[in-house]
Amino acid sequence: MTAELYHLIGGEKVNGTSGRFSDVFWPMTGEIAAKVPLASEDELRAAVENAKAAQPAWAATNPQKRARVMLKFLHLCQENYDELAEMLSREHGKTIPDAKGDIQRGLEVVEFACGIPHLQKGEFTEGAGPGIDMFSMRQPLGVVAGITPFNFPAMIPMWKFAPAIVSGNAFILKPSERDPSLPLRLGELMLEAGLPAGILNVVNGDKVSVDAILDDPDIKAVGFVGSTPIAEYVYTRATAQGKRAQCFGGAKNHMIIMPDADLDQVADALIGAGYGSAGERCMAISVAVPVGEETADRLIEKLTPRVEALRIGLSTDPDADFGPMVTAEAVERTKGYVGIGLEEGAKLVVDGRDFVMQGYEEGFYMGGCLFDNVTPDMRIYKEEIFGPVLSVVRAKDYEEALRLPSEHEYGNGVAIYTRDGDTARDFMTKVNVGMVGVNVPIPVPLAYYTFGGWKRSGFGDLNQHGPDAIRFYTKTKTVTQRWPSGVKEGAEFSIPTMD
């Protein structure tokens, strides 16, 4: 019997009332595992009303107590780690170790957020003028929201709600309808950790609920992660309503391989960064750029057997390199891009389109694909594929290799592999991309730094996690104070100075 999921509103499990549902699949088998309700505008509004009512008392709670709730939540997640990873893997398709990594990178932001007593401190100047002190305060915005994607159902919700809630806001989470069970479970664990009802509401939905979030006058800020067209749509509509918005979109992450690089190390790094999680990562390396024909030939020679030997298996298989993709549509879309690449003249060195998982023929599986001789005018280079496909673009020299990621419309992440410090330093300084790795294939910053891409990979002035997250979810109030003693009498008509 297919389970029916729910919303989490005001601390309670609430059945959907819109009459609209979406199927939730198990990618390993292709079977429908649950139906998730898609919220109406009224259901979203009910969550906002709960959040609005609960938020003032939570904002008045001292930051140490807010941090203690986060610490308790952290401990509960650690105690339930295996259960959470299995739940994530079952609905998404990524392997158990990869699911645990998804959870861990979210919990690292929770750990960072536990430092809110320090992070939310303002500034103070004694004696800024005669008898005058000045100080600033960082205060919560009120009710804020996050719209999160399918590919990291643990990490990105925690990246959003942890810094927002610990700063004193109430939060509306609209997770992906493809794998909503884990976000709901995280909401339940937050309640178990002592979070007051209404401070974290999980509302499942589609475009109806997204638009309701963007248009609701009581929601003051929106964070989004997804494709670039939707990120731009969310950013434009949210800011038109006067909301703060941080919206992160697609990517086409390059790895530059210099002739002096250790190619065995490079090949191993590309296999993990390009094919891990079936390529369904915004930080996946999807373009390899070897510098010089000899480097390119040697790289293809080393990559080909590694791609052919990729082990695609069940999400629960401890020996699998990656599991199924999230939906049948994702598989067909990726295969379609491979066909486009062939039509455009790229050389398909390894073709994984015909892979079938024996005994699980209805599952959403695809093997790894490797293209050579890809050129910048091809769609498979320009567009985000979001599947297990790696393209090799040959560069004649370092200057061309530097231009490729710098001129691409996406600017999320980039890596360079070299043994030369001068080359690495020049590259990290000049490349027009938001996150850079030097001999590191996936340059995802740790929680106390900020995460965000440039160009059409990111919309908005402030990034995710790190100090930017606290700035995004708070507003600064500056106070200038003077007490009556020693104040001279009489009106002053010139602009005040501190002389």
C-alpha positions as CSV (number, residue, x, y, z in Angstrom):
1,M,0.0,0.0,0.0
2,T,1.4,3.4,-1.0
3,A,2.0,5.7,2.0
4,E,0.6,9.2,2.0
5,L,2.9,11.9,3.4
6,Y,2.0,15.1,5.1
7,H,3.0,18.7,5.9
8,L,4.6,19.7,9.2
9,I,2.8,22.9,10.3
10,G,2.7,24.4,13.8
11,G,4.5,21.4,15.2
12,E,1.9,18.9,13.9
13,K,1.6,16.5,11.1
14,V,-1.1,17.9,8.8
15,N,-2.7,15.9,6.0
16,G,-2.9,17.7,2.6
17,T,-6.2,19.3,1.7
18,S,-5.6,20.5,-1.8
19,G,-6.5,17.2,-3.4
20,R,-3.3,17.3,-5.4
21,F,-0.5,14.8,-4.9
22,S,2.8,13.9,-6.5
23,D,4.3,10.4,-6.7
24,V,7.5,9.7,-4.7
25,F,9.6,6.9,-6.3
26,W,12.2,4.5,-5.1
27,P,14.8,4.9,-7.8
28,M,16.4,1.5,-7.1
29,T,13.2,-0.4,-8.2
30,G,11.2,2.3,-10.0
31,E,8.1,1.6,-7.9
32,I,5.9,4.3,-6.4
33,A,6.7,4.4,-2.6
34,A,4.5,7.3,-1.4
35,K,2.3,10.2,-2.5
36,V,3.2,13.6,-1.2
37,P,0.6,16.3,-0.9
38,L,1.1,19.5,-2.9
39,A,0.1,22.5,-0.9
40,S,-2.5,25.1,-1.9
41,E,-2.0,28.8,-1.2
42,D,-4.2,28.4,1.8
43,E,-2.1,25.7,3.3
44,L,1.1,27.7,2.7
45,R,-0.6,30.7,4.4
46,A,-1.5,28.5,7.4
47,A,2.2,27.7,7.8
48,V,3.1,31.4,7.6
49,E,0.5,32.3,10.2
50,N,1.9,29.7,12.6
51,A,5.4,31.0,12.0
52,K,4.4,34.6,12.4
53,A,2.7,33.9,15.7
54,A,5.6,31.9,17.1
55,Q,8.5,34.0,15.9
56,P,8.5,37.0,18.4
57,A,8.9,34.8,21.5
58,W,11.7,32.8,19.7
59,A,13.5,36.0,18.8
60,A,13.3,37.1,22.4
61,T,14.9,33.8,23.5
62,N,18.6,34.4,24.3
63,P,21.1,33.2,21.8
64,Q,22.6,30.6,24.1
65,K,19.2,28.8,24.4
66,R,18.7,28.9,20.7
67,A,22.2,27.4,20.2
68,R,21.3,24.7,22.8
69,V,18.4,23.6,20.6
70,M,20.7,23.3,17.7
71,L,23.2,21.3,19.7
72,K,20.4,18.9,20.8
73,F,19.3,18.6,17.1
74,L,22.9,17.9,16.1
75,H,23.1,15.1,18.7
76,L,19.7,13.6,17.6
77,C,20.9,13.5,14.0
78,Q,24.1,11.7,15.0
79,E,22.1,9.2,17.1
80,N,19.8,8.5,14.1
81,Y,22.5,8.7,11.4
82,D,21.9,5.3,9.9
83,E,18.2,5.7,9.8
84,L,18.5,9.1,8.1
85,A,21.0,7.9,5.6
86,E,18.9,4.9,4.6
87,M,15.8,7.2,4.2
88,L,17.7,9.6,2.0
89,S,19.3,6.9,-0.1
90,R,16.0,5.1,-0.6
91,E,14.2,8.1,-2.1
92,H,17.1,9.8,-3.9
93,G,19.1,6.9,-5.2
94,K,22.6,7.9,-3.9
95,T,24.7,5.3,-2.1
96,I,24.6,5.0,1.7
97,P,28.1,6.5,2.1
98,D,27.2,9.4,-0.2
99,A,24.0,9.9,1.8
100,K,26.0,10.1,5.0
101,G,28.2,12.7,3.4
102,D,25.1,14.7,2.4
103,I,23.9,14.6,6.0
104,Q,27.4,15.4,7.4
105,R,27.9,18.5,5.3
106,G,24.6,19.8,6.5
107,L,25.4,19.1,10.2
108,E,28.7,21.0,9.8
109,V,26.6,24.1,9.1
110,V,24.5,23.2,12.2
111,E,27.7,23.1,14.2
112,F,28.7,26.5,12.8
113,A,25.3,27.9,13.7
114,C,25.8,26.9,17.3
115,G,28.2,29.8,17.5
116,I,25.3,32.3,17.2
117,P,26.1,34.0,20.6
118,H,29.3,35.2,18.9
119,L,28.1,35.4,15.3
120,Q,25.2,37.7,16.1
121,K,27.2,40.2,18.1
122,G,27.2,43.8,16.9
123,E,29.9,46.4,17.3
124,F,30.4,49.1,20.0
125,T,32.3,52.3,20.1
126,E,32.7,54.1,23.5
127,G,33.1,57.9,23.3
128,A,32.3,58.2,19.6
129,G,31.6,61.9,20.4
130,P,31.2,64.0,23.5
131,G,29.3,61.7,25.9
132,I,28.1,59.7,22.9
133,D,28.4,55.9,22.5
134,M,27.5,54.0,19.3
135,F,26.6,50.4,18.8
136,S,25.0,48.0,16.4
137,M,22.6,45.1,16.8
138,R,21.8,42.2,14.4
139,Q,18.1,41.4,14.6
140,P,16.1,38.6,12.9
141,L,14.0,39.4,9.8
142,G,10.9,37.6,11.1
143,V,9.5,34.8,8.8
144,V,11.8,33.5,6.1
145,A,11.7,30.6,3.6
146,G,13.8,28.1,1.8
147,I,13.1,26.2,-1.5
148,T,15.5,23.3,-1.7
149,P,16.4,20.8,-4.5
150,F,16.2,17.0,-4.7
151,N,19.9,16.3,-5.0
152,F,20.8,17.2,-1.4
153,P,17.7,16.6,0.6
154,A,19.6,16.8,3.9
155,M,22.5,19.2,3.3
156,I,20.8,22.1,1.7
157,P,17.7,22.3,3.9
158,M,20.1,22.4,6.9
159,W,22.2,25.1,5.1
160,K,19.1,27.1,4.9
161,F,17.1,26.6,8.1
162,A,20.0,26.2,10.7
163,P,21.4,29.8,10.4
164,A,18.0,31.3,9.9
165,I,16.4,29.7,12.9
166,V,19.3,30.2,15.3
167,S,19.3,33.9,14.3
168,G,15.8,34.2,15.7
169,N,13.7,33.8,12.6
170,A,10.8,31.4,11.9
171,F,11.3,29.2,8.8
172,I,9.1,27.8,6.0
173,L,10.9,24.9,4.2
174,K,9.5,23.9,0.8
175,P,11.6,20.8,0.0
176,S,11.7,18.9,-3.3
177,E,8.6,16.8,-3.9
178,R,10.9,14.1,-5.3
179,D,12.4,13.1,-2.0
180,P,10.5,14.8,0.8
181,S,10.7,12.2,3.6
182,L,14.0,13.2,5.0
183,P,13.2,17.0,5.2
184,L,10.1,16.0,7.1
185,R,12.1,13.9,9.5
186,L,14.6,16.7,10.1
187,G,11.6,18.9,11.0
188,E,10.5,16.3,13.5
189,L,13.9,16.0,15.1
190,M,14.0,19.8,15.5
191,L,10.8,19.6,17.5
192,E,12.2,16.8,19.5
193,A,15.3,19.0,20.2
194,G,13.1,21.6,21.8
195,L,12.3,24.0,19.0
196,P,9.0,25.7,19.6
197,A,6.1,24.7,17.4
198,G,5.7,27.0,14.4
199,I,9.4,28.0,14.1
200,L,10.1,25.3,11.5
201,N,7.3,24.4,9.1
202,V,7.8,21.9,6.3
203,V,5.3,22.5,3.5
204,N,5.4,20.2,0.5
205,G,4.4,21.5,-2.9
206,D,5.1,22.6,-6.4
207,K,5.0,25.9,-8.3
208,V,1.7,26.8,-6.5
209,S,3.4,26.9,-3.1
210,V,6.6,28.4,-4.5
211,D,4.6,31.3,-6.0
212,A,2.7,31.6,-2.7
213,I,6.0,31.9,-0.8
214,L,7.3,34.6,-3.3
215,D,4.2,36.6,-3.0
216,D,3.4,36.4,0.7
217,P,4.0,39.8,2.3
218,D,4.9,38.2,5.7
219,I,7.9,36.2,4.3
220,K,10.8,38.6,4.3
221,A,13.6,36.5,2.7
222,V,13.8,33.5,0.4
223,G,16.7,31.1,-0.3
224,F,16.6,28.9,-3.3
225,V,18.8,26.2,-4.9
226,G,17.9,24.6,-8.3
227,S,18.3,25.2,-12.0
228,T,19.3,28.6,-13.3
229,P,16.0,29.4,-15.1
230,I,14.1,28.8,-11.9
231,A,16.7,30.5,-9.7
232,E,16.4,33.6,-11.9
233,Y,12.6,33.4,-11.8
234,V,12.6,33.1,-8.0
235,Y,15.1,35.9,-7.6
236,T,13.2,38.3,-9.9
237,R,9.8,37.6,-8.4
238,A,11.0,37.7,-4.8
239,T,12.9,40.9,-5.1
240,A,10.0,42.6,-7.0
241,Q,8.0,41.9,-3.8
242,G,10.7,43.6,-1.7
243,K,12.2,40.4,-0.3
244,R,15.8,39.5,0.2
245,A,16.8,36.6,-2.0
246,Q,19.8,34.3,-2.4
247,C,19.2,32.0,-5.4
248,F,21.7,29.5,-6.7
249,G,21.4,27.8,-10.1
250,G,23.2,25.6,-12.5
251,A,26.8,24.9,-13.1
252,K,29.4,23.7,-15.6
253,N,32.4,23.0,-13.4
254,H,35.7,22.6,-15.2
255,M,38.9,20.9,-14.2
256,I,42.1,22.3,-15.8
257,I,44.8,19.6,-16.2
258,M,48.3,21.1,-16.7
259,P,51.0,19.0,-18.5
260,D,53.0,18.6,-15.2
261,A,50.0,17.2,-13.3
262,D,50.0,13.6,-11.9
263,L,47.6,12.1,-14.4
264,D,46.8,9.0,-12.2
265,Q,45.7,11.4,-9.4
266,V,43.8,13.5,-11.9
267,A,42.0,10.5,-13.4
268,D,40.9,9.2,-10.0
269,A,39.8,12.7,-9.0
270,L,37.7,13.1,-12.2
271,I,36.1,9.7,-11.7
272,G,34.9,10.6,-8.2
273,A,34.0,14.2,-9.0
274,G,32.4,13.5,-12.3
275,Y,30.4,10.4,-11.7
276,G,29.8,10.4,-7.9
277,S,26.0,10.5,-7.1
278,A,25.4,9.8,-10.8
279,G,26.6,13.3,-11.6
280,E,23.6,14.8,-9.9
281,R,25.6,17.4,-8.0
282,C,25.9,21.1,-8.6
283,M,29.6,20.8,-7.8
284,A,30.2,17.8,-10.1
285,I,33.1,18.2,-12.5
286,S,31.5,17.8,-15.9
287,V,34.3,19.3,-18.1
288,A,37.9,18.2,-18.1
289,V,40.3,20.6,-19.9
290,P,43.7,19.0,-20.5
291,V,46.3,21.4,-21.8
292,G,48.1,20.2,-24.9
293,E,47.4,17.2,-27.1
294,E,49.9,14.9,-25.4
295,T,48.2,15.6,-22.0
296,A,44.8,15.0,-23.5
297,D,45.8,11.7,-25.2
298,R,47.3,10.5,-21.9
299,L,44.3,11.5,-19.9
300,I,41.8,9.7,-22.2
301,E,44.0,6.6,-22.0
302,K,43.8,6.7,-18.2
303,L,40.1,7.7,-18.0
304,T,38.7,5.2,-20.4
305,P,39.2,2.0,-18.5
306,R,38.2,3.7,-15.2
307,V,34.9,4.8,-16.7
308,E,34.3,1.4,-18.3
309,A,34.9,-0.2,-14.8
310,L,32.5,2.0,-12.9
311,R,30.3,-0.1,-10.7
312,I,26.7,1.0,-10.9
313,G,24.6,-0.7,-8.3
314,L,21.8,-0.6,-5.7
315,S,22.0,2.4,-3.4
316,T,22.5,-0.2,-0.6
317,D,25.4,-1.9,-2.3
318,P,28.5,-1.0,-0.3
319,D,30.7,-1.7,-3.4
320,A,28.7,0.5,-5.8
321,D,30.4,3.7,-7.1
322,F,27.0,5.2,-7.7
323,G,23.4,4.2,-7.7
324,P,20.3,5.1,-9.8
325,M,19.3,8.5,-10.9
326,V,16.4,10.2,-9.2
327,T,13.7,9.7,-11.8
328,A,13.1,8.0,-15.1
329,E,12.8,11.5,-16.7
330,A,16.3,12.3,-15.4
331,V,17.7,9.2,-17.2
332,E,15.9,10.0,-20.5
333,R,17.1,13.7,-20.3
334,T,20.7,12.6,-19.8
335,K,20.5,10.1,-22.6
336,G,19.1,12.8,-24.8
337,Y,22.1,15.0,-24.2
338,V,24.4,12.1,-25.1
339,G,22.5,11.8,-28.4
340,I,22.9,15.6,-29.0
341,G,26.7,15.3,-28.4
342,L,27.0,12.6,-31.0
343,E,25.0,14.7,-33.5
344,E,27.2,17.7,-32.8
345,G,30.4,15.7,-33.6
346,A,31.8,14.9,-30.2
347,K,33.5,11.5,-29.9
348,L,31.7,9.2,-27.5
349,V,34.6,7.2,-26.0
350,V,32.5,5.3,-23.4
351,D,28.7,4.9,-23.9
352,G,26.8,3.9,-20.8
353,R,23.3,4.5,-22.1
354,D,22.5,0.8,-22.5
355,F,23.3,-0.2,-18.9
356,V,20.6,-2.3,-17.3
357,M,20.6,-3.4,-13.6
358,Q,19.9,-7.1,-13.7
359,G,16.8,-7.9,-11.5
360,Y,16.0,-4.2,-11.3
361,E,15.1,-3.4,-14.9
362,E,12.5,-0.8,-13.9
363,G,15.0,1.2,-11.8
364,F,16.4,4.5,-13.0
365,Y,19.9,3.4,-13.9
366,M,22.5,4.7,-16.4
367,G,26.1,3.9,-17.0
368,G,28.9,6.5,-17.2
369,C,29.6,8.3,-20.5
370,L,32.8,9.9,-21.6
371,F,33.1,12.4,-24.5
372,D,36.3,13.5,-26.2
373,N,36.8,16.4,-28.7
374,V,34.0,18.5,-27.2
375,T,34.1,22.1,-28.4
376,P,32.8,25.2,-26.7
377,D,30.1,25.7,-29.4
378,M,28.4,22.4,-28.5
379,R,25.2,22.2,-26.4
380,I,26.8,19.4,-24.2
381,Y,29.4,22.0,-23.3
382,K,27.1,25.0,-22.9
383,E,24.3,23.4,-20.9
384,E,24.2,21.6,-17.6
385,I,23.5,17.9,-18.1
386,F,23.3,16.8,-14.5
387,G,24.0,13.2,-15.1
388,P,27.0,10.7,-15.3
389,V,28.6,12.4,-18.4
390,L,32.1,13.8,-18.6
391,S,33.2,16.0,-21.5
392,V,36.9,16.5,-22.5
393,V,37.6,19.8,-24.1
394,R,41.2,20.0,-25.4
395,A,43.0,23.3,-24.8
396,K,46.1,24.2,-26.8
397,D,47.7,26.2,-23.9
398,Y,47.2,27.6,-20.4
399,E,45.6,30.9,-21.7
400,E,42.9,29.0,-23.6
401,A,42.3,26.8,-20.5
402,L,41.9,29.8,-18.3
403,R,39.4,31.4,-20.8
404,L,37.1,28.4,-20.9
405,P,35.6,28.6,-17.4
406,S,36.1,32.3,-17.2
407,E,33.9,32.9,-20.3
408,H,31.3,30.2,-19.6
409,E,27.9,31.6,-18.5
410,Y,28.1,29.5,-15.3
411,G,30.6,30.3,-12.7
412,N,30.0,27.9,-9.8
413,G,33.2,25.9,-9.2
414,V,36.5,25.2,-11.0
415,A,39.7,23.2,-10.2
416,I,43.2,23.1,-11.5
417,Y,45.7,20.2,-11.2
418,T,49.3,21.2,-11.4
419,R,52.6,20.9,-9.5
420,D,53.5,24.5,-10.3
421,G,52.7,27.1,-7.6
422,D,53.0,30.1,-9.9
423,T,50.5,28.6,-12.4
424,A,48.1,27.8,-9.6
425,R,48.4,31.2,-8.0
426,D,47.9,32.9,-11.4
427,F,44.8,30.7,-12.1
428,M,43.1,31.2,-8.7
429,T,43.6,35.0,-9.0
430,K,42.4,35.4,-12.6
431,V,39.6,32.8,-13.1
432,N,36.1,34.3,-13.2
433,V,34.5,31.6,-11.0
434,G,33.2,31.7,-7.4
435,M,34.9,28.7,-5.9
436,V,38.3,27.4,-6.9
437,G,40.1,24.2,-6.1
438,V,43.9,23.7,-6.4
439,N,44.5,19.9,-6.7
440,V,41.1,19.6,-5.0
441,P,38.4,18.3,-7.4
442,I,35.2,19.5,-5.7
443,P,36.0,22.9,-4.0
444,V,33.1,23.0,-1.6
445,P,34.1,25.3,1.3
446,L,33.8,24.3,4.9
447,A,30.9,25.6,6.9
448,Y,32.7,28.6,8.3
449,Y,33.5,29.9,4.8
450,T,30.8,30.9,2.3
451,F,29.5,28.9,-0.6
452,G,28.3,30.5,-3.8
453,G,28.9,30.7,-7.5
454,W,29.2,33.7,-9.8
455,K,27.5,34.8,-13.1
456,R,24.4,32.7,-13.8
457,S,25.2,30.2,-11.1
458,G,24.1,32.7,-8.4
459,F,21.7,35.5,-8.0
460,G,21.9,37.8,-5.0
461,D,24.6,39.6,-3.0
462,L,25.1,37.1,-0.1
463,N,26.0,33.4,-0.2
464,Q,25.1,30.3,1.7
465,H,26.6,29.4,5.1
466,G,29.5,31.0,6.8
467,P,29.2,34.6,8.0
468,D,27.1,35.5,4.9
469,A,24.3,33.3,6.2
470,I,24.0,35.3,9.4
471,R,24.1,38.6,7.5
472,F,21.4,37.3,5.1
473,Y,19.0,36.3,7.8
474,T,19.5,39.4,10.0
475,K,19.2,43.1,9.7
476,T,21.5,45.6,11.3
477,K,20.2,48.3,13.6
478,T,22.7,51.1,14.7
479,V,22.1,53.0,17.9
480,T,23.7,56.4,18.8
481,Q,23.0,57.2,22.4
482,R,23.8,60.1,24.8
483,W,22.5,60.7,28.3
484,P,21.3,64.1,29.6
485,S,24.3,64.9,31.8
486,G,26.6,67.5,30.2
487,V,24.3,68.1,27.2
488,K,24.4,71.7,26.2
489,E,21.0,73.4,25.8
490,G,19.7,75.1,22.7
491,A,18.7,73.9,19.2
492,E,21.3,72.8,16.7
493,F,20.4,73.3,13.0
494,S,23.5,72.0,11.4
495,I,24.1,68.4,10.6
496,P,25.3,66.6,13.8
497,T,29.1,65.9,14.0
498,M,31.1,64.2,16.7
499,D,33.4,67.2,17.3
